[in-house]
Amino acid sequence: MVARVFVTLKPGVLDPAGKAVEHALQTLGYQEVGSVRLGKYIELQLEDADPSHARARVEEMCRKLLANTVVENYRVELG
C-alpha cells in the first residue's frame, strides 16, 4: 500500500520561500502569478494491508515527525 502525505502551511502562516518563488516567477514574466505557497509531498510504501490501521499509523507519523502541526496541515491519501 502507498500512502501519500501532503503537508501545507496553515492559512495566515508566513511563507518566505513561497514569497521568493512568487517574486522569481514574476521577474521571469509570469505576471499572472498572484501568490505562491510551498509545501511538502511525502510518499511512503507501507507493508500494512489494513487501510484503517495504515491510515492511523501514517497520521501518527505526521503528528510525530512529518508535519509541524503548530504551523502546518497535512492530508493523507492511501492507494
C-alpha positions in Angstrom: 0.0 0.0 0.0 1.2 3.5 -0.8 0.5 6.5 1.5 0.8 10.0 0.1 1.1 12.8 2.6 0.6 16.4 1.6 1.9 19.0 4.1 1.0 22.7 3.7 1.3 25.7 5.8 -1.8 26.8 7.7 -3.6 29.9 6.4 -2.0 33.0 7.9 1.4 31.5 8.4 4.1 33.5 6.6 5.8 31.6 3.7 9.1 33.3 2.9 10.2 30.5 0.5 6.8 30.8 -1.3 7.2 34.6 -1.5 10.7 34.2 -3.0 9.3 31.8 -5.7 6.4 34.2 -6.4 8.9 37.1 -6.9 11.2 35.0 -9.1 8.2 33.9 -11.3 7.0 37.4 -11.7 10.6 38.6 -12.5 10.6 35.9 -15.3 7.5 37.5 -16.8 4.8 35.3 -15.2 2.7 38.3 -14.0 -0.4 36.2 -13.7 1.0 34.5 -10.6 -0.6 36.2 -7.6 0.8 34.2 -4.7 2.8 31.0 -4.1 2.6 28.7 -1.0 5.1 25.9 -0.8 4.6 22.6 0.8 5.9 19.0 1.0 4.9 15.8 -0.7 5.9 12.6 1.0 5.3 9.1 -0.4 5.5 6.1 1.9 5.4 2.4 0.9 3.6 0.5 3.7 3.5 -3.2 4.4 0.2 -2.9 6.2 -2.8 -4.3 4.2 -5.5 -2.9 6.6 -6.4 0.6 5.4 -7.7 1.9 8.7 -4.7 0.7 10.6 -2.3 2.1 7.9 -4.1 5.5 8.0 -3.8 5.6 11.8 -0.1 4.8 11.7 0.6 7.4 8.9 -1.3 10.1 10.8 0.7 9.2 13.9 3.9 9.6 11.8 2.6 13.0 10.7 2.0 14.2 14.2 5.3 13.0 15.5 7.7 13.8 12.6 6.4 14.6 9.1 4.4 17.8 9.9 4.8 20.5 12.4 1.1 20.7 13.4 1.5 24.1 15.1 2.0 25.7 11.7 1.2 23.0 9.1 -1.8 21.0 8.0 -1.5 17.5 6.5 -3.6 15.3 4.3 -3.2 11.5 3.9 -4.2 9.6 0.8 -3.9 5.8 0.7 -3.7 3.8 -2.5 
